[in-house]
Amino acid sequence: MTPWPRCAPRTQAALGLALCAVLAWPALRQALEASMWRHMVLQFPLLMLAGALLAAALPQRARAAVARCNAHGIAGLVFVAMVLAVLMVPRVLDLALRDPAIEAAKCAALLGAGAALRLSWRVAGLVVQGFFLGNMLPMTAVVGELYIDTPLRLCNAYLLDDQARLGQWLVGLAALLALGWLARVGWWMVRREGDALAVENA
């Protein structure tokens, strides 16, 4: 089963463009970035979703070119990990709020990360997916604990309680994503065993 909407690539790309336009609306952007947890937990995934939808419009030739340098999805997932690691640095969040050029670079990087994740996830397979999540999710949880436990404001733009709330969100999301992926792996293994038994009994 595909995690993406069952609609034409052009429709998905149009939805991606519409989501980009909504997220670029100044009132919504300011509302999302006014809180540290909304900035990272809502705006980041929504921009990545927009990038994933836009990737549906890539022509076959472009997809083939990407596939040649993205064997087993490794290059794409490394790019996603690098983008998220950089954007978790508190100083980067502060700079994005003050400098329009860094804000634009942040949005472009997240759009690219969303597209890379879509183009890489399925071809990565369970082993590469597990390696990616095995690095990203513990890092996310550690950053979350740092935000919770530190007595200092790490972002000048946000208050200490907002920082702690973001930490709780990051720890919780890391745990939920890990459980969700493990449940999917378990379901896949049970299904594979069922298919093998069906073949033996046929």
Secondary structure in CASP SS format (residue, H / E / C, confidence):
PFRMAT SS
TARGET T0000
AUTHOR 0000-0000-0000
METHOD secondary structure of the structure
MODEL  1
M C 1.00
T C 1.00
P C 1.00
W C 1.00
P C 1.00
R C 1.00
C C 1.00
A C 1.00
P H 1.00
R H 1.00
T H 1.00
Q H 1.00
A H 1.00
A H 1.00
L H 1.00
G H 1.00
L H 1.00
A H 1.00
L H 1.00
C H 1.00
A H 1.00
V H 1.00
L H 1.00
A H 1.00
W C 1.00
P H 1.00
A H 1.00
L H 1.00
R H 1.00
Q H 1.00
A H 1.00
L H 1.00
E H 1.00
A C 1.00
S C 1.00
M H 1.00
W H 1.00
R H 1.00
H H 1.00
M H 1.00
V H 1.00
L H 1.00
Q H 1.00
F H 1.00
P H 1.00
L H 1.00
L H 1.00
M H 1.00
L H 1.00
A H 1.00
G H 1.00
A H 1.00
L H 1.00
L H 1.00
A H 1.00
A H 1.00
A H 1.00
L C 1.00
P C 1.00
Q H 1.00
R H 1.00
A H 1.00
R H 1.00
A H 1.00
A H 1.00
V H 1.00
A H 1.00
R H 1.00
C C 1.00
N C 1.00
A H 1.00
H H 1.00
G H 1.00
I H 1.00
A H 1.00
G H 1.00
L H 1.00
V H 1.00
F H 1.00
V H 1.00
A H 1.00
M H 1.00
V H 1.00
L H 1.00
A H 1.00
V H 1.00
L H 1.00
M C 1.00
V C 1.00
P H 1.00
R H 1.00
V H 1.00
L H 1.00
D H 1.00
L H 1.00
A H 1.00
L H 1.00
R H 1.00
D C 1.00
P H 1.00
A H 1.00
I H 1.00
E H 1.00
A H 1.00
A H 1.00
K H 1.00
C H 1.00
A H 1.00
A H 1.00
L H 1.00
L H 1.00
G H 1.00
A H 1.00
G H 1.00
A H 1.00
A H 1.00
L H 1.00
R H 1.00
L H 1.00
S H 1.00
W H 1.00
R H 1.00
V H 1.00
A H 1.00
G H 1.00
L H 1.00
V H 1.00
V H 1.00
Q H 1.00
G H 1.00
F H 1.00
F H 1.00
L H 1.00
G H 1.00
N H 1.00
M H 1.00
L H 1.00
P H 1.00
M H 1.00
T H 1.00
A H 1.00
V H 1.00
V H 1.00
G H 1.00
E H 1.00
L H 1.00
Y H 1.00
I H 1.00
D H 1.00
T C 1.00
P C 1.00
L C 1.00
R C 1.00
L C 1.00
C C 1.00
N C 1.00
A C 1.00
Y C 1.00
L C 1.00
L H 1.00
D H 1.00
D H 1.00
Q H 1.00
A H 1.00
R H 1.00
L H 1.00
G H 1.00
Q H 1.00
W H 1.00
L H 1.00
V H 1.00
G H 1.00
L H 1.00
A H 1.00
A H 1.00
L H 1.00
L H 1.00
A H 1.00
L H 1.00
G H 1.00
W H 1.00
L H 1.00
A H 1.00
R H 1.00
V H 1.00
G H 1.00
W H 1.00
W H 1.00
M H 1.00
V H 1.00
R H 1.00
R H 1.00
E H 1.00
G H 1.00
D H 1.00
A H 1.00
L H 1.00
A H 1.00
V H 1.00
E H 1.00
N H 1.00
A C 1.00
END
